[in-house]
Amino acid sequence: MSAESTPESGIPGEDGSTGRHRAKSSRRKPRRKHKGVLVMAWTAAGIVVLGGTGAGYLYFKMNGNIKSVDIDSVLGTDRPTKVDNGSENILVLGSDTRSGSNKKLGGGTDDGSARSDTAMVVHVYEGHRTASVVSIPRDTMIDRPECTDSKGVEHDAASGVMFNSAYSVGGAACAVKTVESLSGVRMDHYLEVDFSGFQKLIDELGGVKVTTTKSIKDPDSHLDLKAGTHQLDGEQALALVRTRHGVGDKSDLGRIQLQQAFVKALINQVKHVDLFGNPKRLYDLANTGTKTVTTDSDLGSVNDLMSFASGLKGISSSNMKMVTMPVQYDPADRNRVIVEKAKAKQVWTALKNDRAIPKSATEGNATGAAEGVVSSS
């Protein structure tokens, strides 16, 4: 997608305009509202869909399900400036927790540890009709800032460590501070969902349809798909977004491309699910979504989540640009990547200024070579 705006995309151009003809906008027929998109697969299904249905009475029964972290009070005032034009930045993490029901799903030992298996910065543009999503590879080597976790424990800064160590060391607050240090962009909200919650949400949605252009077989994630169209259940969907050895160059970058394709497939699936015609499915989605999500304290109630989701329900997959933070393979270790600083700065500067991400920032970077392997059907 070009950095230039188009009437179809509505994503701001570098001059800040959307390319729409405003003089005639008041006489246009209202656009059909799309049901739900929050930010990423395992959050959208359980929360945003309900936010767009008006079934608020269900939320009150589930208010106690939601876990929240008061990130603002932990991080204090030493943070990037908040932009007050209606745009929002949300850090979304998929947590790789090696305990409880996640032990079986993650395939690891129950050592009580947790990692940010997936990290995406979602920028919702002014007007809340378009969004850009920037995936941060978990294997990126960074300098982690000192931080204090939600329990008040202080953690020293560290140089040359993997990005996902921030969450392992200090949880949500340290993850947010690390992303803000890396990007210079203020995170307005935080959302996190774990392995088991993701699987349940997909099952309760009735699965997600995707098309694979190549066969994917990964003994580590246990995914085995022939080329073609598939209706993935929760277990298969989880295996897909965790697959790295079955596609591309077998790196985390290839897995990110699968995750981004799956997010769009899920958004399209959610749009066609008749929740009004299936009250049980509606209830199950709300119940599972509120049990598995962890938010910042500003989203820590059903009313707050409903208001937040309602403001995003007009974003469709076609108006969501998804990129990976510009990186190159680490010369010292091909299993790790390092930030392509000049290009990454272009990405973060664009989001900070509520502009489209320039095409020049996404060209010539390490990608993982898995683009086009999975698409929505």
C-alpha positions as CSV (number, residue, x, y, z in Angstrom):
1,M,0.0,0.0,0.0
2,S,1.3,3.4,-0.9
3,A,1.8,6.1,1.6
4,E,-0.3,8.3,-0.5
5,S,-4.0,8.5,0.4
6,T,-6.8,7.2,-1.7
7,P,-10.5,7.7,-1.5
8,E,-10.9,4.0,-1.0
9,S,-8.5,3.6,1.9
10,G,-9.2,6.8,3.8
11,I,-5.7,6.5,5.4
12,P,-4.1,9.9,5.7
13,G,-1.5,11.0,3.2
14,E,1.7,12.7,4.0
15,D,-0.1,16.1,3.9
16,G,-2.6,14.8,6.5
17,S,-5.5,14.7,4.1
18,T,-7.6,11.6,3.4
19,G,-8.3,12.3,-0.3
20,R,-12.0,12.4,0.3
21,H,-14.2,15.2,-1.3
22,R,-15.5,16.8,1.8
23,A,-17.8,19.3,0.0
24,K,-20.1,16.5,-1.1
25,S,-19.7,14.2,2.0
26,S,-22.9,15.4,3.7
27,R,-25.0,14.2,0.7
28,R,-23.5,10.7,0.5
29,K,-25.4,7.7,1.6
30,P,-24.2,6.4,4.9
31,R,-21.6,3.7,4.6
32,R,-22.5,0.2,5.9
33,K,-21.0,-0.3,9.3
34,H,-18.7,-3.3,9.6
35,K,-19.1,-5.4,12.7
36,G,-16.2,-5.1,14.8
37,V,-12.5,-4.8,14.6
38,L,-10.4,-4.0,17.6
39,V,-6.9,-4.7,16.9
40,M,-5.9,-8.2,16.7
41,A,-7.3,-11.6,16.5
42,W,-7.6,-12.8,20.0
43,T,-9.0,-9.5,21.3
44,A,-11.3,-8.6,18.5
45,A,-13.5,-11.7,18.7
46,G,-14.4,-11.5,22.4
47,I,-14.8,-7.8,23.0
48,V,-15.2,-5.6,19.9
49,V,-17.9,-7.7,18.3
50,L,-20.0,-7.3,21.5
51,G,-19.2,-3.6,21.7
52,G,-20.9,-3.2,18.3
53,T,-24.0,-5.2,19.1
54,G,-25.6,-3.2,21.8
55,A,-25.7,-6.2,24.1
56,G,-24.4,-4.2,27.0
57,Y,-26.5,-6.0,29.6
58,L,-24.2,-9.0,29.3
59,Y,-21.2,-6.8,30.2
60,F,-22.5,-6.1,33.7
61,K,-22.5,-9.8,34.5
62,M,-18.9,-10.1,33.4
63,N,-17.4,-7.0,34.9
64,G,-15.6,-9.1,37.5
65,N,-13.9,-11.2,34.8
66,I,-11.6,-8.4,33.6
67,K,-8.1,-8.1,34.9
68,S,-6.5,-4.7,34.6
69,V,-3.1,-3.0,35.3
70,D,-2.8,0.7,36.4
71,I,0.1,1.4,33.9
72,D,-0.3,5.2,34.1
73,S,0.4,5.3,37.8
74,V,3.4,2.9,37.5
75,L,5.1,4.8,34.7
76,G,4.4,8.3,36.0
77,T,5.0,11.3,33.9
78,D,8.3,10.5,32.2
79,R,6.7,9.4,29.0
80,P,6.1,10.5,25.4
81,T,3.6,13.3,25.0
82,K,0.0,12.2,24.5
83,V,-1.5,13.4,21.2
84,D,-4.9,14.9,21.7
85,N,-6.5,14.8,18.3
86,G,-8.7,11.7,18.7
87,S,-6.1,9.2,17.4
88,E,-5.0,6.3,19.7
89,N,-2.1,3.9,20.1
90,I,-2.8,0.5,21.6
91,L,-0.1,-2.0,22.6
92,V,-1.5,-5.5,22.1
93,L,0.4,-8.5,23.4
94,G,-0.3,-12.2,23.0
95,S,1.3,-13.7,26.1
96,D,3.2,-17.0,26.0
97,T,2.6,-18.0,29.6
98,R,4.1,-21.4,30.6
99,S,1.8,-22.3,33.4
100,G,-1.8,-23.6,34.0
101,S,-3.8,-24.4,31.0
102,N,-1.2,-22.7,28.8
103,K,1.4,-25.4,29.7
104,K,-0.2,-27.9,27.4
105,L,-0.8,-25.4,24.6
106,G,2.6,-23.8,24.7
107,G,4.4,-27.1,24.8
108,G,6.8,-25.9,27.5
109,T,7.5,-26.6,31.1
110,D,5.4,-25.1,33.9
111,D,8.2,-22.8,35.2
112,G,5.8,-19.9,35.9
113,S,7.5,-17.7,33.3
114,A,5.7,-15.6,30.8
115,R,6.8,-14.0,27.5
116,S,5.3,-11.6,25.0
117,D,4.9,-14.1,22.1
118,T,3.2,-11.5,19.9
119,A,3.4,-7.7,20.1
120,M,1.6,-5.2,17.9
121,V,1.3,-1.4,18.1
122,V,-2.1,-0.5,16.7
123,H,-2.5,3.1,15.6
124,V,-6.1,4.3,15.1
125,Y,-6.2,7.4,13.0
126,E,-8.2,10.5,13.8
127,G,-11.8,9.8,12.8
128,H,-11.5,6.1,13.7
129,R,-12.1,4.8,10.2
130,T,-8.6,3.5,9.4
131,A,-5.7,2.0,11.3
132,S,-2.0,1.0,10.9
133,V,-0.6,-2.0,12.8
134,V,3.1,-2.3,13.5
135,S,4.3,-5.8,14.6
136,I,7.5,-5.8,16.8
137,P,9.5,-9.0,16.4
138,R,10.0,-10.6,19.8
139,D,13.6,-11.6,18.8
140,T,14.6,-7.9,18.2
141,M,17.8,-7.1,20.1
142,I,17.3,-3.8,22.1
143,D,18.4,-1.7,25.0
144,R,15.7,-2.2,27.7
145,P,15.1,0.8,29.9
146,E,14.9,0.5,33.7
147,C,11.3,0.0,34.8
148,T,9.0,-0.7,37.7
149,D,6.4,-3.4,37.5
150,S,2.8,-3.3,38.8
151,K,3.9,-4.6,42.1
152,G,6.3,-1.8,42.7
153,V,9.5,-3.9,42.1
154,E,12.2,-2.1,40.2
155,H,14.2,-3.7,37.4
156,D,17.5,-2.5,36.1
157,A,18.1,-1.4,32.5
158,A,19.8,-3.9,30.2
159,S,21.7,-3.7,26.9
160,G,21.6,-6.1,24.0
161,V,18.6,-8.1,25.2
162,M,15.6,-9.5,23.3
163,F,12.5,-7.4,23.1
164,N,10.2,-9.9,24.7
165,S,12.4,-9.9,27.9
166,A,10.7,-6.7,29.0
167,Y,7.4,-8.6,29.6
168,S,9.2,-11.5,31.2
169,V,11.1,-9.3,33.6
170,G,8.4,-6.7,34.5
171,G,5.1,-7.6,32.9
172,A,2.7,-5.1,31.3
173,A,4.2,-1.9,32.7
174,C,7.7,-2.8,31.6
175,A,6.5,-3.9,28.2
176,V,4.7,-0.6,27.7
177,K,7.8,1.4,28.8
178,T,10.0,-0.5,26.5
179,V,7.8,0.1,23.5
180,E,7.6,3.8,24.3
181,S,11.4,4.0,24.7
182,L,11.8,2.1,21.4
183,S,9.3,4.2,19.4
184,G,9.0,7.5,21.1
185,V,5.2,7.0,20.8
186,R,2.8,7.2,23.7
187,M,0.7,4.1,24.3
188,D,-2.8,5.1,25.2
189,H,-4.0,1.6,26.0
190,Y,-2.8,-1.9,26.7
191,L,-4.5,-5.2,25.8
192,E,-3.2,-8.7,26.4
193,V,-4.7,-12.2,25.8
194,D,-3.1,-15.6,26.4
195,F,-2.9,-18.9,24.6
196,S,-5.9,-20.7,26.1
197,G,-8.1,-17.6,25.7
198,F,-7.3,-17.3,22.0
199,Q,-8.1,-20.9,21.3
200,K,-11.5,-20.7,23.1
201,L,-12.5,-17.4,21.3
202,I,-11.8,-18.9,17.9
203,D,-13.9,-22.1,18.7
204,E,-16.7,-19.9,20.0
205,L,-16.7,-17.9,16.8
206,G,-17.1,-21.1,14.8
207,G,-13.6,-21.0,13.4
208,V,-11.9,-18.8,10.9
209,K,-11.6,-19.4,7.1
210,V,-8.2,-19.0,5.6
211,T,-6.6,-20.0,2.3
212,T,-3.0,-21.3,2.2
213,T,-1.1,-21.0,-1.1
214,K,1.4,-23.6,0.1
215,S,1.3,-26.6,2.4
216,I,2.4,-25.8,6.0
217,K,3.8,-28.5,8.3
218,D,5.5,-27.5,11.5
219,P,6.2,-30.3,14.0
220,D,6.8,-27.8,16.8
221,S,3.4,-26.1,16.6
222,H,1.8,-29.4,15.3
223,L,0.2,-27.6,12.3
224,D,-0.3,-29.7,9.2
225,L,-2.3,-27.9,6.4
226,K,-2.3,-28.7,2.7
227,A,-2.5,-25.9,0.2
228,G,-6.1,-24.8,-0.1
229,T,-9.0,-23.3,1.9
230,H,-9.5,-24.3,5.5
231,Q,-12.0,-23.5,8.3
232,L,-9.5,-23.4,11.2
233,D,-10.7,-24.3,14.7
234,G,-9.2,-22.8,17.8
235,E,-6.4,-25.4,18.1
236,Q,-5.4,-25.0,14.4
237,A,-5.6,-21.2,14.5
238,L,-3.3,-21.1,17.6
239,A,-0.9,-23.4,15.8
240,L,-1.0,-21.1,12.7
241,V,-0.1,-17.9,14.6
242,R,2.7,-19.8,16.5
243,T,4.2,-21.4,13.4
244,R,7.7,-20.4,12.5
245,H,9.5,-23.5,11.3
246,G,6.9,-24.4,8.6
247,V,7.1,-21.2,6.5
248,G,9.5,-18.8,4.9
249,D,13.0,-18.7,6.4
250,K,11.7,-20.3,9.6
251,S,12.2,-17.1,11.6
252,D,9.9,-15.1,13.8
253,L,9.5,-12.7,10.9
254,G,7.7,-15.3,8.9
255,R,5.5,-16.1,11.8
256,I,4.5,-12.4,12.0
257,Q,3.4,-12.4,8.4
258,L,1.1,-15.4,9.2
259,Q,-0.3,-13.5,12.2
260,Q,-1.0,-10.4,10.2
261,A,-2.8,-12.4,7.5
262,F,-4.8,-14.3,10.2
263,V,-5.9,-11.0,11.8
264,K,-7.4,-9.8,8.6
265,A,-9.1,-13.2,8.1
266,L,-10.6,-13.0,11.5
267,I,-11.9,-9.5,11.0
268,N,-13.6,-10.7,7.8
269,Q,-15.0,-13.7,9.7
270,V,-16.4,-11.6,12.5
271,K,-18.2,-9.3,10.1
272,H,-20.3,-12.2,8.8
273,V,-21.1,-13.9,12.1
274,D,-24.8,-13.5,13.1
275,L,-24.5,-13.0,16.8
276,F,-28.1,-11.8,17.2
277,G,-29.3,-15.1,15.8
278,N,-27.2,-17.1,18.3
279,P,-27.5,-15.7,21.9
280,K,-25.4,-18.6,23.3
281,R,-22.5,-17.8,21.0
282,L,-22.8,-14.1,22.0
283,Y,-22.7,-14.9,25.7
284,D,-19.8,-17.4,25.3
285,L,-17.8,-14.9,23.4
286,A,-18.3,-12.2,26.0
287,N,-17.7,-14.5,28.9
288,T,-14.4,-15.9,27.4
289,G,-13.3,-12.6,26.1
290,T,-13.6,-10.8,29.5
291,K,-12.0,-13.7,31.3
292,T,-8.9,-13.9,29.1
293,V,-8.2,-10.2,28.5
294,T,-5.9,-8.0,30.6
295,T,-6.2,-4.3,30.0
296,D,-4.9,-1.0,31.3
297,S,-7.0,0.4,34.1
298,D,-8.8,2.9,31.7
299,L,-10.3,-0.1,29.9
300,G,-10.8,-2.2,33.1
301,S,-14.6,-2.3,33.1
302,V,-17.3,-3.5,30.8
303,N,-18.6,0.1,30.3
304,D,-15.1,1.3,29.3
305,L,-14.5,-1.6,27.0
306,M,-17.9,-1.1,25.3
307,S,-17.3,2.5,24.7
308,F,-13.8,1.9,23.4
309,A,-15.0,-0.9,21.1
310,S,-18.0,1.1,19.8
311,G,-15.6,3.8,18.7
312,L,-13.7,1.3,16.5
313,K,-16.4,-0.7,14.9
314,G,-16.2,1.1,11.6
315,I,-12.7,-0.1,10.8
316,S,-12.6,-2.9,8.2
317,S,-9.7,-5.1,7.2
318,S,-9.4,-3.2,3.9
319,N,-8.7,0.0,5.9
320,M,-6.0,-1.6,8.1
321,K,-2.4,-1.4,7.0
322,M,-0.2,-4.0,8.6
323,V,3.6,-3.8,8.6
324,T,6.6,-5.1,10.6
325,M,8.9,-2.7,12.4
326,P,11.9,-2.3,10.0
327,V,14.7,-4.8,11.0
328,Q,17.6,-6.6,9.6
329,Y,19.1,-9.9,10.6
330,D,21.7,-9.6,13.4
331,P,25.2,-10.3,11.9
332,A,26.2,-11.9,15.2
333,D,23.2,-14.3,15.3
334,R,20.9,-15.0,12.3
335,N,18.2,-16.1,14.8
336,R,18.0,-12.5,16.1
337,V,17.2,-9.2,14.4
338,I,18.3,-5.6,15.0
339,V,16.3,-2.4,14.4
340,E,16.8,-0.7,11.0
341,K,17.0,2.7,12.9
342,A,16.5,5.2,10.0
343,K,13.5,3.3,8.6
344,A,12.0,2.5,12.0
345,K,12.1,6.2,12.7
346,Q,10.0,6.9,9.6
347,V,7.4,4.5,10.9
348,W,7.2,5.9,14.4
349,T,7.3,9.5,13.2
350,A,4.4,8.8,10.9
351,L,2.3,7.4,13.7
352,K,3.2,10.2,16.1
353,N,2.0,12.7,13.5
354,D,-1.1,10.6,12.6
355,R,0.1,10.1,9.1
356,A,0.3,7.1,6.8
357,I,3.5,5.0,7.0
358,P,5.6,5.8,4.0
359,K,6.4,3.1,1.5
360,S,10.1,3.8,1.8
361,A,10.1,2.6,5.4
362,T,8.9,-0.9,4.5
363,E,11.1,-1.6,1.5
364,G,14.3,-3.6,1.6
365,N,13.8,-4.9,5.2
366,A,14.2,-8.5,6.5
367,T,10.7,-10.1,6.1
368,G,10.9,-13.8,6.8
369,A,9.7,-14.6,3.2
370,A,6.3,-15.9,4.2
371,E,4.2,-13.2,2.6
372,G,1.2,-14.5,0.7
373,V,1.3,-18.0,2.2
374,V,-2.0,-17.3,4.0
375,S,-4.9,-15.1,3.0
376,S,-8.5,-14.5,4.0
377,S,-11.1,-16.3,2.0
